[in-house]
Amino acid sequence: MHLLDRYLPTYQFSETHACLIAAEPAAILDSVVAYRPDSDRFFRTVIGLREIPMRLLGRPDGPRAPFGFDDFTLLDRSADEIVYGLVGRFWRPDYGLEPVADGPAFQAFAAGDVARLALAFATRRHPDGRTLLVTETRIDCPSRAARLKFTLYWLVIRPVSGLVRRRMLASIRRASEQPPGERSGHVTASGNP
């Protein structure tokens, strides 16, 4: 994952999942871009539960859309990789998101109390002719205080996060394996629009 190493070479937390897909790398990465996690009932449920404290506490700047892929910034894309970034205080009820315009802004972002998260998808040919899709999430917490806060949060969300990633990969696999004329603009949890 060369692009991921460029954007987040140093990290304290990570999670990796993979699946084999009978499709070309370009079609798979297009399915990654089209994927919409909010189409998955499980994802909507866990995000709804995660956001209960935010809704109960209220937000002075008004309601926000539920957390999803739209909160991420596309950092970079090559023929076989895509990397997204997110910066915030994820342990806070409102995620404490910080705006990041692009890859260079993500790399330059420096604040000790904020975590940087990079989410990458990489494809590579498997000996059996299929394509291996690997997703890796890395989180860098530059200060001890941020690491402690994120560690507690990570212990709670990691099992659910792993399940969400595996469901995401299964949905991307279904969409990628459809004939090109049958692929939709959005990849949903069921593989249908």
C-alpha positions, 0 to 999 in steps of 0.5 A: 500500500504505497499511497497509504505509506505516503499519507500515514506512515506512522500510526498507533492503531490499524485494522486490515481486511481482504477478499478475493474478487473475480473482477479487474482492479479498475472495476473494483476501485470504481465500486469502492468509490460508488459504495455507500455505507448508509445503504447497509441497515447494520451500518445505519443502526450502529451509526445511529447508536453511536450518535445517540449522545450527540443527539441527546446533547444537541449541537449548537450549530444544528443537526448534521447528516449521519456519519458516512463516506461523505465525511472523508476526503479523497487523498489520492488514487492510482491505478491500483489504490485509493486513499481517503483521510479523516481528521478529528477527535473521534472519541467525542460525541460529534466526532470532532471532525476537522476539515481537510481539503486534500492530500497535502492538507492531510499530510500537513495537519498538525495538532496534538489533540487530534487523530488522523485516520487514513482508509486505503483500498488496494488491489493486486492480482492473485495467482488464480486470476482473481484480484485481491482487494485489501482495505487497511485503516490506520490511525495516528494519535500524535500526543499521549492524551489523544492516544489514551482517549482514542484507545478507550474508543478503539476498544469499544468500536473495533469489533463493530468496525471490523464487521462493517469493513467485512460487510463493505468488502462483500458488497463491493465484491458483489457489485464488482462481479456484476457484468459492466452493463448491470453495475449501478452508480451506487454500490449498496449493501445488497449490491443493488441500487 
